[in-house]
Amino acid sequence: MEIVYLETSFVSLLVGNPSRDLLTAANQQVTRDWWKLRRQQFLCIASDEVTQEASKGDAEQARRRLAVLNMLTFVQASKEAEDLSQAFRATGALPPNAQTDAAHLAIATAARADYLLTWNCRHLANAQILRRLEREALRHGWKLPNVCTPAELMGDSPYENESDS
């Protein structure tokens, strides 16, 4: 079974109140569809980094996020993950305020996840940044997971036939 690391933005969109922003609302729907239609085909994992982020903010939203996280398998931040996170930050590919993003990617990499599912396209699902971080991971003997959005990991899309009408 393939392994999917669920990053905090995924969990936030999964349980968040419906957004008035059309793009965010669409991303919420894709996230909920993925959770309903695809999650059983993967081993879904998270880390304490996700829990720490998910615990912040509105108390009710945090409660919802943590309830989802309680359903997942947790992986620990190993020494290898900590070293890799530091190496990712040292590349300069990520801004100083993206330490948690470096940690997510390093933990997922060290856990040998096949995918890292995120809506964070600024720092994680960003082709230019990933290209630099992939070189760094390889230099340290690691292979990055495929970092993607739920839409990219949907498989047989429930939306396929909507344009056929």
Secondary structure, 3 states (H helix, E strand, C coil): CEEEEECHHHHHHHHCCCCCCHHHHHHHHHHHHHHHHCHHHEEEEEEHHHHHHHCCCCHHHHHHHHHHHCCCEEECCCHHHHHHHHHHHHCCCCCHHHHHHHHHHHHHHHCCCCEEECCCCCCCCCHHHHHHHHHHHHHCCCCCCEEECHHHHCCCCCCHHHHHC
